[in-house]
Amino acid sequence: MDQDLGAAQPPTRTDLPDEAGPEGELTIGDVARRAGVSTAVLRMWESRHGFPTARRLASGHRRYTEADVDLVRQVLRRKAAGTRLEVAIAEAAASAVPATPSIFAELRRRHPTLAVHRLRKSTLIALSWAIEDECCAVADHPVLFGAFQRGRFYEASAGRWAELARVARSAVVFADEWDRGARASGGPVRVDLAPDAPMRREWAVVCDAPDSAACMSAWELPGQAATPDRERVFETVWTVDPVAVRDAARVAATVAAGAGLAGAGPLLAELAEPVVPQGSTPSAVTALFNRVLAYVDRLA
């Protein structure tokens, strides 16, 4: 029963570590022993509530950090005080911050099975526009984030994002700096990235909505100063997995909060809500693929 799910239980032989992890990383057995809960409970929480979030090795084994132990302890304390399990998990998750202020790095860390592609800028434009179009067409009041590296790169997409912001519950874009005209032009909220921000090298589009989720994240490979603009190459991941999309959205919201964006706190709390994994329908994936194909053909 639910009252037993968060109760501390003595370790059993099934609570032993599943595999020795790299220095500084913990197995699920390590977390269970330190927090005073069984591995069965932790696996149940992960299955039903997506918490705690593990880094998965290629073997499928889970890896955690000391911060994850603290979050599990927070859940147990909240639950002992009478808070419902799902609420306790949401509150604890909301207090956590992503391990890195980089969407690309966090997606690679949390979802190592995502395929990485080296794509030219022209192909990334096609993929970005396809995600934006599909999000605008079918998503119900999505949360949107866009990373543009430079404010001048955003100007070519300002009209598109003004339309996206009209249908979004929240829309935020990032770049190194914005001129006064861009700030006064309406549309999504614009956030300045600090000079040392990892996302200054990144390109990203994140659409998080209950009925439609997609994101793309890429980082520009170094040493391309002499490369023509459209030929610049980026390492890229993209996905329609709602759990991965939510992870990307939480990184973006955390970066926005760190930059002093008003309202970022409530947005982070909203994004801390557990995601109910839903597989994308074949028709939805086909629609997105068709948009990508059409734009690739147009820009070729």
C-alpha positions in Angstrom: 0.0 0.0 0.0 1.1 3.6 -0.4 1.9 4.1 3.2 4.6 1.5 2.9 6.2 2.8 -0.3 8.3 5.5 1.3 9.0 3.7 4.6 12.6 3.0 5.5 13.4 -0.7 5.1 16.5 -2.6 6.1 18.7 -3.5 3.1 18.3 -7.0 1.7 20.6 -8.9 -0.6 18.7 -7.4 -3.6 19.9 -4.0 -2.3 23.6 -4.7 -3.1 25.2 -2.4 -5.7 24.5 -3.6 -9.2 27.9 -2.6 -10.5 30.8 -0.5 -9.3 30.5 3.0 -10.6 33.1 5.7 -11.5 34.5 7.7 -8.6 31.9 10.2 -7.4 28.9 8.3 -8.8 26.6 6.0 -6.8 24.7 2.9 -7.6 21.0 2.5 -6.7 22.2 0.3 -3.8 24.4 3.1 -2.6 21.5 5.6 -2.7 19.2 3.1 -0.9 21.6 2.5 2.0 22.5 6.2 2.5 18.9 7.4 2.4 17.5 4.5 4.4 15.1 3.1 1.8 15.0 -0.1 -0.2 16.0 -0.3 -3.9 12.6 -1.7 -4.6 11.0 1.5 -3.4 13.4 3.6 -5.5 12.7 1.6 -8.6 9.0 2.0 -8.0 9.4 5.7 -7.7 11.3 5.9 -10.9 8.8 3.7 -12.7 5.7 5.6 -11.5 7.0 9.2 -11.0 10.2 9.5 -13.0 12.2 10.1 -9.8 15.0 10.0 -8.9 16.5 10.5 -12.4 19.5 8.3 -13.0 22.2 8.5 -15.6 22.1 5.3 -17.5 25.2 3.4 -18.5 25.3 1.5 -21.8 24.6 -1.6 -19.7 21.4 -0.1 -18.4 22.6 0.3 -14.9 21.7 3.4 -13.0 24.1 6.0 -11.7 23.4 8.8 -9.1 25.1 11.6 -7.2 25.1 12.7 -3.6 22.5 15.3 -4.6 20.1 12.5 -5.5 20.6 11.0 -2.0 19.6 14.4 -0.6 16.5 14.6 -2.8 15.4 11.1 -1.7 15.8 12.1 1.9 13.7 15.2 1.3 10.9 13.1 -0.1 11.0 10.8 2.9 10.9 13.7 5.3 8.0 15.3 3.5 6.2 12.0 3.4 6.7 11.4 7.1 5.2 14.9 7.7 2.0 13.8 5.9 2.6 15.0 2.4 1.3 12.7 -0.4 4.1 10.8 -2.2 3.5 12.5 -5.6 3.5 15.9 -4.1 6.6 15.2 -2.0 8.4 14.1 -5.1 7.3 17.1 -7.1 8.4 19.5 -4.3 11.8 17.8 -3.9 12.4 17.7 -7.6 11.6 21.4 -7.8 14.4 22.2 -5.4 17.0 20.4 -7.5 18.9 22.1 -10.3 20.3 20.4 -13.4 23.8 19.3 -13.2 25.0 21.6 -15.9 23.8 24.9 -17.5 24.0 23.3 -20.9 21.0 21.7 -22.6 23.2 19.6 -24.9 25.4 18.3 -22.0 22.4 17.5 -19.8 20.6 15.6 -22.6 23.8 13.6 -23.2 24.3 12.9 -19.5 20.7 11.9 -18.7 19.9 10.2 -22.1 23.1 8.7 -23.4 21.2 6.6 -25.9 20.2 9.6 -27.9 21.9 9.5 -31.3 24.4 12.3 -32.0 24.7 13.7 -35.5 27.1 16.2 -37.1 24.9 18.5 -39.1 25.5 21.7 -41.1 23.8 24.9 -40.1 21.4 24.6 -43.1 20.1 21.3 -41.9 19.7 22.6 -38.4 17.6 25.4 -39.7 15.3 22.9 -41.4 15.0 20.8 -38.2 14.4 23.9 -36.0 11.7 25.3 -38.3 10.0 21.9 -38.5 9.8 21.6 -34.7 8.6 25.2 -34.4 5.9 24.7 -37.0 4.7 21.5 -35.6 4.6 22.9 -32.1 2.7 26.0 -33.3 0.3 23.8 -35.2 -0.6 21.1 -32.7 0.8 21.8 -29.2 -1.7 23.0 -26.5 -0.2 26.1 -24.8 3.4 24.8 -24.8 6.4 26.0 -22.8 9.0 27.1 -25.4 12.7 27.9 -25.3 15.1 28.8 -28.0 18.9 29.3 -27.9 20.3 31.4 -30.7 24.0 32.0 -29.7 24.0 35.6 -31.0 21.2 38.2 -30.9 21.7 38.9 -34.6 21.0 35.3 -35.4 17.6 35.6 -33.7 16.6 38.6 -35.9 15.9 36.3 -38.9 13.5 34.2 -36.8 12.0 37.1 -34.8 8.7 37.0 -36.8 8.4 33.2 -36.4 9.0 33.4 -32.6 6.6 36.3 -32.2 3.9 34.0 -33.6 5.0 31.1 -31.5 4.8 33.3 -28.4 1.2 34.0 -29.2 0.2 30.4 -28.8 2.6 29.5 -25.9 2.1 29.5 -22.2 5.6 30.7 -21.9 8.3 31.6 -24.5 11.9 32.4 -23.7 14.9 32.9 -26.0 18.6 33.1 -25.2 21.5 34.9 -26.9 24.7 36.7 -26.0 23.0 40.1 -26.2 20.1 42.0 -27.6 19.8 45.4 -29.2 17.2 47.8 -27.9 15.0 47.4 -31.0 14.8 43.7 -30.4 13.9 44.1 -26.8 11.1 46.5 -27.7 9.7 44.4 -30.6 7.5 42.1 -28.5 7.3 38.3 -28.8 9.1 36.0 -26.4 11.1 37.0 -23.3 14.7 37.6 -24.2 17.5 36.5 -21.8 21.1 37.7 -22.0 23.7 34.9 -21.6 26.7 35.6 -19.4 30.1 35.7 -21.3 31.1 32.4 -19.8 27.7 30.7 -20.3 28.0 27.3 -22.0 24.8 28.0 -23.9 26.5 30.7 -25.9 27.9 28.0 -28.1 24.5 26.2 -28.3 21.6 26.1 -30.6 18.3 24.8 -29.2 14.6 24.6 -29.7 12.5 23.1 -26.9 8.7 22.6 -27.1 7.2 21.1 -23.9 3.5 20.4 -23.9 1.3 17.6 -22.6 0.1 16.7 -26.1 3.2 17.4 -28.1 6.9 17.4 -27.1 10.0 17.8 -29.1 13.4 19.4 -28.7 16.7 19.8 -30.6 20.0 20.8 -29.1 23.3 21.3 -30.8 26.7 22.8 -30.0 29.1 24.4 -32.5 32.3 22.5 -33.0 35.4 24.7 -32.5 37.8 25.8 -35.2 35.3 27.0 -37.8 36.2 30.7 -37.9 36.9 30.5 -41.7 33.9 28.2 -42.5 31.1 29.8 -44.5 28.1 30.5 -42.3 25.7 27.9 -43.8 28.5 25.3 -43.7 29.2 25.5 -40.0 28.9 22.1 -38.3 27.2 21.3 -35.1 27.0 18.1 -33.0 23.2 17.6 -32.6 20.7 15.5 -30.7 16.9 15.7 -31.1 14.1 13.8 -29.6 10.3 13.6 -29.1 10.6 11.7 -25.8 8.6 13.8 -23.3 10.9 13.0 -20.4 14.0 14.1 -22.3 12.2 17.2 -23.5 11.2 18.0 -19.9 14.9 17.7 -18.9 15.9 20.1 -21.6 13.2 22.6 -20.5 14.3 22.4 -16.9 17.9 23.3 -17.9 16.6 26.3 -19.9 14.4 27.5 -17.1 17.3 27.1 -14.6 19.6 29.2 -16.9 16.8 31.8 -17.2 16.5 31.9 -13.4 20.2 32.4 -13.0 20.1 35.3 -15.4 17.5 37.0 -13.2 14.4 36.4 -15.3 11.2 37.4 -13.4 8.8 34.5 -13.2 11.5 31.8 -13.7 10.8 30.4 -10.2 7.1 29.4 -10.9 8.1 28.1 -14.3 10.8 25.8 -12.7 8.2 24.6 -10.2 5.8 23.8 -13.0 8.5 21.9 -14.9 9.3 19.9 -11.8 6.0 18.2 -12.1 6.4 14.5 -13.0 6.1 13.7 -16.7 3.8 10.9 -17.7 5.8 9.2 -20.5 3.6 8.9 -23.6 5.0 7.4 -26.8 4.6 9.7 -29.8 2.1 8.4 -32.3 3.4 7.3 -35.7 1.3 10.0 -37.4 2.8 12.7 -35.1 6.4 11.5 -35.8 5.6 11.3 -39.5 4.2 14.8 -39.6 7.4 16.2 -38.0 9.6 14.2 -40.3 7.7 15.4 -43.4 8.2 19.0 -42.3 11.9 18.4 -41.8 12.2 16.8 -45.2 10.3 19.7 -46.9 12.6 22.3 -45.4 15.8 20.3 -46.1 14.7 20.1 -49.8 13.9 23.8 -49.8 17.2 24.9 -48.3 19.4 22.5 -50.3 
